[in-house]
């Protein structure tokens, strides 16, 4: 069975982008390394053949920082099957008033929000894998 592709946004300089990348890295490196793999959005956007081959026709989960949904849109354009899309800006709405950090460093609260998002994404990954059985 092929791994679910997890694609975070590339939002540099914003806490929401950092949260999306940290979530994707934690999921693919720590929580579900045998079931998921990260794919670089920058490579997808620039038409990199290897990145396109990794996602085309495969189940993907995107984690965007903002409402523009760059990861979800570009994965779909490149032929990836977007099974779920998440936005860190939505996760922040559940924690009004908390300081998640900056574009370069998360606070303790920021990491807690990342952990909550990772839990949601991992549950979705389990659902996708079960459907594929």
C-alpha positions, 0 to 999 in steps of 0.5 A: 500500500502506498503512503498517504502524501502530506503536503503543507503550505510554504507560507514563509514568515507567518506563524500559520505557515510554520504551524502547517510545516511543523504539523506535517513534519511531526506526522510524517517523521514521528506519528505515522512514518510508515503510513505517510510521507511529506511532499514539498509544495514548492516542487509541486508548484514548479512542476518537478517531475519527481514530486508530480509522480509522487502525488499523481493519483495518490491520496493526499492530505493538505495543510494550508496556513491561510484561506487561499488553500495554495497546497490543496489547489496545487495538489489537485492541479498536479493530479493528487487526490485531496482526501482532506484539507486543513487550515491552521488559521481555522485551528487558531480560531479554536484558541482565540487570544492565544499567542502561537508564536512567530513565523520562525518559532512557536510558543508552547501554546503554538505547539499545543495547537500543532499537536491537536491538528496532528491528532486530527490529521492522523485520525483522517489518515487512519480513515483513508487507509481503512477505506483503501483496504 
